[in-house]
């Protein structure tokens, strides 16, 4: 090859700089996305059975405990009876009045009016004299009985004889009769009191209202009263039935039992069970420096290594808390939340580890 001939050279290929993928490390702890569920027994009754223990997985509707429902069943029966009575009273009140009931109500009103007139008039002179004579006769009978008793009991045999005992009983009866006759006589001498007039008038008003109700049926106000009584009885029955259902404590979710605070034979007070839902778990950083915060984005992928497992878990940054969680020296720390990918591993809240977040 002559010096004038030069070998052909390949065209230059432009180069492209590829940035090395970096990760940001931060320690943290697993937490649930929803707060623990504090479950209380809403009725006061002794625990008969406890069917779960801490760490046990349960499904929605599973029975956690049963309570003694004897008193609760009695309360339901009482509420049912009360509702039936109210319904019967309303049905009777709404039924058309029978002619004999109306006549009886008219007679009762006439009697109440006559009694009011007598009370207002007060005792007549004839009634006062008759009461006085009755007291005089009762007093004479009492004095005679006293003499007879003294004669019968004044013998050498003393008070143990049948005759003495019989006269003693007759004397006691005569004494009570005399006191009653005297009290009646004193009443006839007293003027009519306002209380007596008020009571007699109230009896007239009540009898008149009864007759009007029979003749015209229930008024709108009475209908409202009966409706309120019916609603009250129904509400009482619903509460009693709900209390009976609460005697069986059920899980409201598919979750894990965290705490059991009840035992057989006691009456639960406060929180009986604490449950946690594990269907959503987040890794919450505890020492992420502010220097690394600018490189992290919502949606960044992360690899999480938990101390309890040899395997790694994937996750995605779903939140950056916009407030410092504290400081390490002169460096502020921030919290990043990483939602874990679905996994079958038995991970639990409180487990710690480290996250490698892609920057």
C-alpha positions as CSV (number, residue, x, y, z in Angstrom):
1,X,0.0,0.0,0.0
2,X,1.4,3.3,-1.1
3,X,1.9,6.2,1.2
4,X,-0.7,8.1,-0.7
5,X,-3.3,5.5,0.1
6,X,-4.9,5.8,3.6
7,X,-7.3,3.2,5.1
8,X,-11.0,4.3,5.4
9,X,-12.1,5.2,8.9
10,X,-15.6,4.4,10.4
11,X,-17.7,7.4,11.2
12,X,-17.7,8.5,14.9
13,X,-20.7,7.3,16.9
14,X,-22.0,9.9,19.4
15,X,-21.8,8.8,23.0
16,X,-24.7,9.1,25.6
17,X,-24.1,9.6,29.3
18,X,-26.2,7.2,31.4
19,X,-26.8,8.4,35.0
20,X,-26.3,5.6,37.5
21,X,-29.5,4.7,39.4
22,X,-29.2,5.8,43.0
23,X,-31.3,5.0,46.0
24,X,-32.0,6.7,49.3
25,X,-32.0,4.7,52.5
26,X,-34.2,5.3,55.5
27,X,-35.2,3.3,58.5
28,X,-38.8,3.0,59.5
29,X,-41.7,1.0,61.0
30,X,-44.8,-0.8,59.6
31,X,-48.1,0.7,60.4
32,X,-51.7,0.0,59.3
33,X,-53.5,2.4,57.0
34,X,-56.5,2.4,59.3
35,X,-56.4,2.9,63.1
36,X,-57.1,-0.1,65.4
37,X,-60.7,-0.9,66.1
38,X,-61.7,-0.7,69.8
39,X,-64.6,-3.0,70.3
40,X,-66.7,-2.8,73.5
41,X,-69.5,-4.9,74.9
42,X,-72.5,-2.6,74.8
43,X,-74.6,-4.5,77.4
44,X,-73.8,-5.2,81.1
45,X,-73.8,-9.0,81.5
46,X,-71.3,-11.7,82.4
47,X,-69.1,-13.2,79.8
48,X,-70.0,-16.8,79.0
49,X,-67.4,-17.6,76.4
50,X,-64.3,-16.0,74.8
51,X,-63.6,-17.5,71.4
52,X,-60.4,-15.7,70.3
53,X,-56.9,-14.9,71.5
54,X,-54.4,-12.2,70.5
55,X,-52.9,-12.7,67.1
56,X,-55.8,-14.8,65.8
57,X,-57.2,-13.9,62.4
58,X,-61.0,-13.4,62.2
59,X,-63.5,-12.7,59.5
60,X,-66.3,-10.2,59.6
61,X,-69.2,-11.7,61.6
62,X,-67.1,-14.2,63.5
63,X,-68.2,-14.6,67.2
64,X,-65.5,-13.2,69.5
65,X,-67.5,-13.7,72.8
66,X,-70.9,-14.4,74.1
67,X,-72.6,-12.8,77.2
68,X,-75.3,-14.1,79.5
69,X,-78.5,-13.1,77.8
70,X,-81.0,-14.3,80.4
71,X,-81.9,-10.8,81.7
72,X,-81.8,-9.4,78.1
73,X,-84.4,-12.0,76.9
74,X,-86.6,-11.1,79.9
75,X,-86.4,-7.4,78.9
76,X,-87.4,-8.3,75.3
77,X,-90.4,-10.3,76.6
78,X,-91.4,-7.4,78.9
79,X,-91.1,-4.9,76.0
80,X,-93.2,-7.2,73.8
81,X,-95.9,-7.4,76.4
82,X,-96.0,-3.7,77.0
83,X,-96.3,-3.1,73.2
84,X,-99.2,-5.6,73.0
85,X,-100.9,-3.8,75.9
86,X,-100.6,-0.4,74.3
87,X,-101.9,-1.8,71.0
88,X,-104.8,-3.3,72.8
89,X,-105.6,-0.1,74.6
90,X,-105.5,1.9,71.4
91,X,-107.7,-0.7,69.6
92,X,-110.2,-0.5,72.4
93,X,-110.2,3.3,72.4
94,X,-110.7,3.4,68.6
95,X,-113.6,0.9,68.6
96,X,-117.1,2.3,68.3
97,X,-118.7,2.7,71.7
98,X,-121.5,0.3,72.7
99,X,-124.8,1.7,73.7
100,X,-124.6,0.2,77.2
101,X,-121.2,1.9,77.7
102,X,-122.7,5.3,76.8
103,X,-125.6,4.8,79.2
104,X,-123.2,3.8,81.9
105,X,-121.1,6.9,81.3
106,X,-124.2,9.1,81.4
107,X,-125.2,7.6,84.8
108,X,-121.7,8.1,86.1
109,X,-121.8,11.8,85.0
110,X,-125.2,12.3,86.7
111,X,-123.9,10.7,89.9
112,X,-120.8,12.9,89.9
113,X,-122.9,16.0,89.4
114,X,-125.2,15.0,92.3
115,X,-122.2,14.4,94.5
116,X,-120.8,17.8,93.7
117,X,-124.1,19.4,94.6
118,X,-124.1,17.6,97.9
119,X,-120.5,18.5,98.7
120,X,-121.1,22.1,97.8
121,X,-124.2,22.3,100.0
122,X,-122.5,20.7,102.9
123,X,-124.3,18.6,105.7
124,X,-127.9,19.6,106.4
125,X,-129.1,20.2,109.9
126,X,-130.9,16.8,109.8
127,X,-127.7,15.0,108.8
128,X,-125.8,16.7,111.6
129,X,-128.4,15.7,114.2
130,X,-128.5,12.2,112.8
131,X,-124.7,12.0,113.2
132,X,-124.9,13.3,116.8
133,X,-127.5,10.7,117.7
134,X,-125.5,7.9,116.2
135,X,-122.5,9.0,118.3
136,X,-124.6,9.2,121.4
137,X,-126.0,5.6,120.8
138,X,-122.4,4.3,120.1
139,X,-121.2,6.0,123.3
140,X,-124.0,4.4,125.4
141,X,-123.2,1.0,123.9
142,X,-119.5,1.5,124.7
143,X,-120.2,2.4,128.4
144,X,-122.5,-0.6,128.7
145,X,-119.8,-2.8,127.3
146,X,-117.3,-1.4,129.8
147,X,-119.7,-2.2,132.7
148,X,-120.2,-5.8,131.4
149,X,-116.5,-6.3,131.0
150,X,-115.8,-5.1,134.5
151,X,-118.4,-7.4,135.9
152,X,-117.3,-10.5,134.0
153,X,-113.6,-9.9,134.7
154,X,-114.0,-8.8,138.3
155,X,-114.6,-12.4,139.7
156,X,-112.1,-14.3,141.7
157,X,-111.3,-16.3,138.6
158,X,-109.8,-13.2,137.0
159,X,-109.4,-12.5,133.4
160,X,-108.7,-16.1,132.2
161,X,-112.4,-17.1,132.1
162,X,-114.2,-17.4,128.7
163,X,-116.9,-14.9,129.9
164,X,-114.3,-12.3,130.7
165,X,-112.5,-12.7,127.4
166,X,-115.8,-12.4,125.4
167,X,-116.7,-9.2,127.2
168,X,-113.2,-7.8,126.7
169,X,-113.6,-8.4,122.9
170,X,-117.1,-6.8,122.9
171,X,-115.7,-3.8,124.8
172,X,-112.9,-3.3,122.2
173,X,-115.4,-3.4,119.4
174,X,-117.7,-0.9,121.1
175,X,-114.8,1.4,121.7
176,X,-113.9,1.4,118.0
177,X,-117.5,2.0,117.0
178,X,-117.8,5.0,119.4
179,X,-114.6,6.6,118.0
180,X,-115.8,6.2,114.4
181,X,-119.2,7.7,115.2
182,X,-117.6,10.6,117.0
183,X,-115.3,11.3,114.1
184,X,-118.2,11.2,111.7
185,X,-120.1,13.6,113.9
186,X,-117.2,16.0,114.0
187,X,-116.9,15.9,110.2
188,X,-120.5,17.0,109.8
189,X,-119.8,20.0,111.9
190,X,-116.9,21.2,109.7
191,X,-117.5,23.6,106.8
192,X,-116.9,22.3,103.2
193,X,-113.2,22.7,102.3
194,X,-111.9,23.9,98.9
195,X,-110.1,20.6,98.5
196,X,-113.4,18.7,98.8
197,X,-115.0,21.0,96.2
198,X,-112.0,20.6,93.8
199,X,-112.1,16.8,94.0
200,X,-115.8,16.7,93.5
201,X,-115.5,19.0,90.5
202,X,-112.7,16.9,89.1
203,X,-114.9,13.9,89.2
204,X,-117.5,15.7,87.2
205,X,-115.0,16.8,84.6
206,X,-113.6,13.3,84.3
207,X,-117.0,11.7,83.9
208,X,-118.0,14.3,81.3
209,X,-114.8,13.7,79.3
210,X,-115.5,10.0,79.4
211,X,-119.0,10.4,78.0
212,X,-117.8,12.8,75.3
213,X,-115.1,10.4,74.2
214,X,-117.6,7.6,73.9
215,X,-120.1,9.7,72.0
216,X,-117.7,11.5,69.6
217,X,-114.8,9.1,69.4
218,X,-111.1,10.0,69.8
219,X,-110.1,13.6,69.4
220,X,-107.0,14.6,67.4
221,X,-105.1,15.3,70.6
222,X,-106.0,11.9,72.0
223,X,-104.9,10.3,68.7
224,X,-101.5,12.0,69.0
225,X,-101.1,10.9,72.6
226,X,-101.9,7.3,71.6
227,X,-99.5,7.5,68.7
228,X,-96.7,8.8,71.0
229,X,-97.3,5.9,73.4
230,X,-97.2,3.4,70.5
231,X,-93.9,4.8,69.2
232,X,-92.4,4.8,72.7
233,X,-93.4,1.1,73.2
234,X,-92.0,0.2,69.8
235,X,-88.7,2.0,70.5
236,X,-88.4,0.3,73.8
237,X,-88.8,-3.1,72.1
238,X,-86.2,-2.2,69.4
239,X,-83.7,-1.2,72.1
240,X,-84.3,-4.4,74.0
241,X,-83.9,-6.5,70.9
242,X,-80.7,-4.6,70.0
243,X,-79.3,-5.2,73.5
244,X,-80.1,-8.9,73.0
245,X,-78.1,-9.0,69.8
246,X,-75.2,-7.3,71.5
247,X,-75.0,-10.3,73.8
248,X,-73.1,-11.9,70.9
249,X,-69.9,-9.9,70.3
250,X,-69.0,-10.2,66.6
251,X,-66.0,-9.0,64.6
252,X,-66.9,-6.1,62.3
253,X,-64.1,-6.8,59.9
254,X,-61.7,-9.3,58.4
255,X,-58.7,-8.5,60.6
256,X,-56.4,-9.7,63.4
257,X,-57.1,-9.7,67.2
258,X,-54.6,-7.4,68.8
259,X,-55.8,-7.4,72.4
260,X,-58.3,-9.4,74.5
261,X,-59.4,-7.6,77.6
262,X,-62.2,-9.9,78.8
263,X,-62.5,-13.2,80.6
264,X,-65.2,-15.7,81.3
265,X,-67.3,-14.8,84.4
266,X,-66.6,-11.0,84.4
267,X,-68.8,-8.1,83.3
268,X,-66.9,-6.3,80.6
269,X,-66.1,-2.6,81.2
270,X,-64.6,-0.5,78.5
271,X,-62.8,-1.9,75.5
272,X,-63.2,-5.7,75.3
273,X,-61.3,-6.4,72.1
274,X,-58.8,-4.4,69.9
275,X,-58.7,-5.5,66.3
276,X,-56.4,-4.4,63.4
277,X,-57.0,-4.5,59.7
278,X,-53.9,-5.8,57.8
279,X,-55.3,-5.4,54.3
280,X,-53.4,-2.1,53.9
281,X,-49.9,-1.6,55.4
282,X,-47.5,1.3,55.0
283,X,-43.8,1.7,55.9
284,X,-43.3,4.9,57.7
285,X,-39.8,6.3,57.7
286,X,-38.3,7.6,60.9
287,X,-34.9,9.1,60.0
288,X,-35.2,10.4,56.4
289,X,-32.9,13.5,56.1
290,X,-34.1,16.7,54.6
291,X,-31.0,16.5,52.3
292,X,-32.6,13.5,50.5
293,X,-36.2,14.8,50.4
294,X,-35.9,16.7,47.1
295,X,-35.0,13.5,45.3
296,X,-38.1,11.6,46.3
297,X,-41.4,11.8,44.4
298,X,-44.8,10.5,44.9
299,X,-44.9,7.2,43.0
300,X,-41.2,6.4,43.5
301,X,-40.6,2.7,43.9
302,X,-39.0,1.3,47.0
303,X,-37.5,-1.9,48.2
304,X,-38.1,-2.7,51.9
305,X,-36.1,-5.1,54.1
306,X,-37.8,-6.1,57.3
307,X,-35.8,-7.4,60.2
308,X,-38.2,-10.3,60.6
309,X,-37.8,-11.7,57.1
310,X,-35.0,-12.7,54.7
311,X,-37.1,-11.6,51.7
312,X,-37.6,-8.1,50.4
313,X,-40.9,-6.3,49.8
314,X,-41.9,-3.9,47.1
315,X,-43.7,-0.6,47.7
316,X,-44.6,2.8,46.3
317,X,-44.2,6.2,47.9
318,X,-47.7,7.4,48.4
319,X,-47.2,10.4,50.7
320,X,-44.6,12.9,51.9
321,X,-45.7,14.5,55.2
322,X,-45.2,18.3,54.7
323,X,-43.9,18.9,58.2
324,X,-40.7,18.0,59.9
325,X,-40.9,15.0,62.3
326,X,-38.0,16.2,64.4
327,X,-34.3,16.7,63.9
328,X,-31.0,14.8,64.1
329,X,-28.4,17.2,65.1
330,X,-28.9,20.3,62.8
331,X,-30.6,18.3,60.1
332,X,-34.4,18.1,60.0
333,X,-36.1,14.7,59.5
334,X,-39.2,14.1,57.4
335,X,-41.7,11.3,57.2
336,X,-42.4,9.4,53.9
337,X,-45.1,6.8,53.6
338,X,-44.5,3.8,51.4
339,X,-47.5,1.6,50.7
340,X,-46.5,-2.0,50.4
341,X,-47.4,-4.2,47.5
342,X,-49.8,-7.1,48.3
343,X,-48.0,-10.0,49.9
344,X,-48.9,-13.3,51.6
345,X,-46.1,-12.9,54.2
346,X,-47.4,-12.6,57.8
347,X,-46.2,-9.0,58.2
348,X,-47.5,-7.2,61.3
349,X,-47.7,-3.6,62.5
350,X,-44.7,-2.5,64.5
351,X,-42.1,-4.5,62.5
352,X,-39.1,-2.4,61.7
353,X,-36.6,-2.4,58.8
354,X,-35.1,-0.2,56.1
355,X,-36.4,1.1,52.8
356,X,-34.3,1.8,49.7
357,X,-36.2,4.4,47.7
358,X,-35.3,5.0,44.0
359,X,-34.3,8.6,43.5
